[in-house]
């Protein structure tokens, strides 16, 4: 996984999301998903540019479908933004970086 991006599993999901010191954006993805591959470099850029404002994490739905089911993830990519363990925002589908940041900014600490 790229630098600055956390890989989540069923056993690490709750602890990581609940203990994150910044809002955490979880990318629900799969290896076979074209749009997921399309947004991967965007998420890497956001992780590199805003490490003090947001944590980026990825969860492979083929390996950890239990977590995807828990949050009713029906299509991918789905991005869920959590703050202090609470779901704050959902984005479904590939979006350009500017649109992604536009949706995320209201939930991020002012830096």
C-alpha positions in Angstrom: 0.0 0.0 0.0 1.2 3.5 -0.7 2.9 5.6 2.0 0.5 7.4 4.2 -2.4 5.0 3.5 -3.5 2.4 6.1 -4.7 -1.0 5.1 -7.7 -2.2 7.2 -8.9 -5.6 8.1 -11.9 -7.0 9.9 -9.8 -7.2 13.1 -8.3 -3.7 12.8 -11.2 -1.7 11.5 -13.0 -0.7 14.7 -9.9 0.1 16.7 -8.4 2.2 13.8 -11.5 4.1 13.0 -12.4 4.8 16.7 -8.8 5.8 17.7 -7.9 8.0 14.7 -6.6 11.4 15.8 -7.9 13.0 12.6 -11.0 12.2 10.5 -10.4 9.0 8.6 -11.6 8.3 5.1 -12.1 4.6 4.4 -12.0 3.5 0.8 -14.0 0.3 0.2 -12.5 -1.2 -2.9 -11.6 -4.4 -4.8 -8.7 -5.4 -7.1 -11.0 -5.9 -10.1 -12.7 -2.5 -9.8 -11.6 -0.1 -12.5 -13.0 3.1 -10.8 -11.2 2.0 -7.6 -7.9 2.0 -9.4 -8.8 5.3 -11.0 -9.1 7.1 -7.6 -6.2 5.3 -5.9 -3.6 8.0 -7.0 -6.0 10.7 -5.9 -6.2 9.2 -2.4 -2.4 8.9 -2.3 -2.1 12.6 -3.2 -4.6 13.6 -0.5 -2.8 11.5 2.1 0.5 13.1 1.2 -0.8 16.7 1.1 -3.0 16.6 4.2 -1.5 14.2 6.7 -2.4 16.5 9.6 -6.0 16.9 8.5 -7.1 13.4 7.3 -6.1 9.8 7.5 -6.7 7.6 4.4 -7.4 3.9 4.8 -8.4 1.1 2.4 -10.5 -2.0 3.0 -10.7 -4.7 0.4 -14.3 -5.8 0.2 -13.4 -9.2 -1.3 -11.4 -10.0 1.7 -13.5 -8.3 4.4 -17.0 -8.3 3.1 -18.3 -8.4 6.7 -17.3 -4.8 7.2 -18.7 -3.7 3.8 -22.0 -5.4 4.7 -22.1 -3.7 8.1 -22.0 -0.3 6.4 -24.4 -1.4 3.5 -21.7 -0.8 0.9 -23.5 -1.8 -2.3 -21.2 -0.5 -5.0 -17.5 0.5 -5.1 -15.7 2.6 -4.7 -17.5 3.8 -1.6 -15.7 6.2 0.6 -16.9 6.6 4.2 -15.6 9.5 6.3 -15.5 8.9 10.1 -14.7 11.3 12.8 -14.2 10.1 16.4 -15.7 6.8 15.3 -18.9 8.3 13.9 -19.8 8.1 10.2 -20.0 11.7 9.0 -20.1 11.5 5.2 -20.5 9.0 2.3 -19.2 9.3 -1.2 -20.1 6.6 -3.9 -18.3 6.3 -7.2 -15.1 7.8 -8.7 -14.8 11.5 -8.4 -12.0 13.9 -9.5 -9.7 15.2 -6.8 -11.3 18.7 -6.7 -14.8 17.3 -6.2 -13.6 14.9 -3.5 -11.9 17.7 -1.5 -14.9 19.9 -1.9 -17.0 17.2 -0.3 -14.5 16.4 2.5 -13.4 19.9 3.5 -16.4 20.8 5.7 -15.6 17.8 7.8 -11.8 18.4 8.2 -10.1 20.5 10.8 -9.1 24.0 9.7 -5.3 24.0 8.9 
